[in-house]
Amino acid sequence: MRWVNVRPRRRGAVLLGTLPLLAALVAYLSASAIRHAGNGADKILPTPAAMVRAMSDLVVRVDPLSGQIAFWADTAASLERLGLGLGICALSALLVGMVLGVLPAARAMFGPLVTTVAVVPPIALLPILFIVFGLGETAKVALIVVGVAPFLIRDLTDHIAALPPEQLVKAQTLGANSWQLAIRVALPQALPRLIAGLRLSLGPAWVYLISAEAIAADTGLGYRIFLVRRYLSMDIIIPYVAWIALLAIGMDVALAQISRRGFAWAHQVGR
């Protein structure tokens, strides 16, 4: 038997994926119990009970200053910024990527510019964004766009440019013009690729968002994490990080379902 030919069924795959998570949880609980056995006031590895106590006020209690429940206000603010940023990225990538992918002349002219922007570290541009756009919401969204959009544009451009030439030849033989080639041939094949690119960009997008919120924000998941770090409040930081991970997983699963249901043919290639 060759291991490369072993393909777990759905239940087996779920079980295999759960085992490392359970192992990590058991390892954390064991390390936390050991640390608290020697020091009951340890803050580095808080117990689950300590995290529940610390989070209860943030999840349930209304902040008298803002009139909001902190945890849910932070979540709503971060998701709004992230959703707006990724939405702009998707739209710009689709428009620019289609033009560069379909038109070789446009690709030759603007391709180097997109590549240059894509290799600049987005975090290095954060001070410039704050100077240009101020400390409001625009700079935070702009950081996500600057960090994610060039990657999506390059990926979509390369994907469209690599479409089989016979597809373009057949379409032109049937009388298709450049616009029809873009809409009828390139666009249907670009959409599932765009969704795949968005899934890969979720991690970096969260990094850019948390970085911006840590520097200049008065609400948001990143703001709260960096606010309580000065007090070594790991009982708040760890649940917030876990919540961010759950949100990211949920977004990834949602995008995967949209892709499978809307473009089932794209997931059958090579099977």
N, C-alpha and C positions, 0 to 999 in steps of 0.2 A: 504494500500500500504506500502510495506517495501522498505526503501530507498536503501538497499543493492541490490535490484533487478532492480534498475533504471540504465539503460545503455544508455547514450546519443548517438545519431547518430553522424556521422562524422561532420556535420555542427554545431550541438549543442556542441560537444566536442571542436571544434575550438573556438567557441564563449566563452565557459566557460574558456578556457585557455587564451583567450585574455583579459578578464575582469580584472584579477589581474594585468596584465602588464599595462593596461590603467590606473588603479587606482594608481599604483606606479608612472607613468609618471605625472598624474595630481597632485599628492601629491608633487612631486619634483618641478614642475613648480609653484605651489602655494607657497611653502616654499621659493623658489628662489625669487619670486616676493615680498614677504613680507620682506625678508632680504635686497633686493636692494631698497625697499621703504625707509628703515631706513638708509641704507648706500650704496650709489651708487658704491662704490669701493670694495664691499664685494667680497672676493675670494673663500669663502668656498662653496657656492652654485652658480656657474656661470650661467648666462642665456644662452639659446641656441644660441643667437646671439654672445655672447662672445666666446663660444666654436667654432663656425664656424670661427670667426676671428682668433683665436689662431691656429686652425688646418689647415687653408688655406695654410700657409707657409710650414707646414710639409708635406702636401698632394701634393702640386703643385710645390713649389720652389725647385730647385736643390741646394743642399748644396755645396758651392764653395770648401770646404775642401775635401769632399769625392767624389764629382761629382755624387752623388746619391740623389734621393728624399727620405728624412728621413723616412717618414711613410711607404712607400713601401719597403724600404731596411730593416727596422725593422721587418716588417711582413714576408718578405722572409727569413730572418735569423732565426726567431723564428720557422716558419713552417718547415724549413729544419732540425733544431735540433730536433723538436718534432717528425717529421716524421721518422727520422733516429732512434731515441730512441724507439719509439713505434714499428717500424719494427723489431728491434733487440729483443724487448720484445716478440713480437708475435712469431717469429721464435724460440727463446729459450724456450718459454713456450710450444710450440707445440712439440718440440723435447724431452725436459726433462719431460714434463707432460705425454706424450705418454709412455715413458719408465717406469716412476714411476707408472702410472696408470695400465698398462698392466702387469707388472712384480712385484708380491708381494715382492720378495726378494729385488729388487732394492728399492721399496718403504720403506721397513723396514730399509734399510741401509742409504738411503739418505733423507728420509722424515724428520727426526729430524733436519738435517742441513738446509733444505729449510725453515722449520718452524722457526728456530732460526734467519735466515737472514731476514725473513719476518717481524718479530716483532721488529727489530732494526729501530728506526726512521731514515729515509733516510737523513733528513736535518742534523742530527748529524754527518753523514759521509761526509758531503760536504768538511770540511777542509782536511780530509784524501784524498779525491779524487783530490783536488787541489794540494796537496803535491805530490801525486803519478803521476798524469797525467798532472800537470801543469795548467796554467790558460787558455789554449786554448779550442777548441771545444770538445775535448775528455771528459773532466771532466763534462761538461754540459750534454752531451749525457749519460755518465755513471751514473749520478745522476738519470735520468729518468729510466734507466734500473734497477738500484739497487732498486728504489722505486716501480716500477710497476711489473717487471718480477716475483719476488717471489710470489706476490699475484696471478698472472695469473697461475703460475705453480701449486700452491696449489689448486686453484679452478679447474683447468683442471684435475689434478691428482684425486681429490675426485670425480669428475664427471665420469671419466672413470672407476674408481674403483667401482662405484655404479651402473654400467650397469647391467641389469638383467642377472643373471647367466645362464638362459636358452639360451640366445643368444650365449654365449661362448660355452655352451655344444653342441648346435645344429651345430655350425660352426666346432667344433672339430669332431663331429660325421660324418660330411661330408668330413673330412680329412684335415681341415685347421691346419697349424702349427702356431707357435707364431707370425711370421712375417705377415702371412695372417690375423690372428686375429686382429693385430694392424692396418693393412691397410684397410681391408674390413669391419671390425666390429666397431673398436674403432674410427678410424679417421673420418668417415663421421659424427659421433655423437659428435666428439670433436670440429669440425670446427665452428658450430653455437654457441657453448658454448664459444669458444675463442673470437668470435666477440662480444658476449654479455659482456665478461670480459673486452675487450678493450673499449667498450662504458662506462662501469662503471669506467674505469681507466683514462678517459680523464681529469676529474677534478683534481685528484692528479698529473697527468703528467704535466698539466699546472702550478700547484703550484711549482713543482720541477724545471721546466724550468724558471719560473719567478724568483725564489729564486737564481738560479745559475747566471742568467743574471744580477740580481741586484748587485751581488758581484763582478763578474769579466767578463765584456763584454764591447765592444765598439759599439755594435749595437744590436738591438732586442727590442721587446715590453717591456720586463721587465726592460731592461737597460734604456729606455726612461722614463718610469714611475718613476723610482728611481732617475734619473738625474734631473727631473724638480720638484721633491717634495720639494727640498730645497728652491724653490722660491714660494711654495704654489700654483703651477700652476694647480689648479683643472680643469681649462678649457681645459687642455691637458690630465690630468690623467683620468678624467671621460670618454671622448671619447675613449681613449685607452682601458680602462677596458670594455667599451661597445663593442668595436671591438673584443677583446679577447672572450667575451661571444658569439658574433655572429659566430666567427670562430669555437668555440667549439660546438655550436649548429649545424652548418653546417657539421662538422665532424661526430657528433652523428647521424644526419639524413642520411648521406651517408652510414655509417656502418649499420644502420637499414635497408636501402634499399638493400644493398648487401646481408644481411642475409635473408631478405624476398624473394628476387628473386632467390638466390642461394640455399636456404634451406627452401622452403615454408613449407615442412612437419613439420619442427621443430616449426612452429608458429601455427600449427593446433592442437597440442596436448592439450587435456583438453577442447577443444571447443565443 
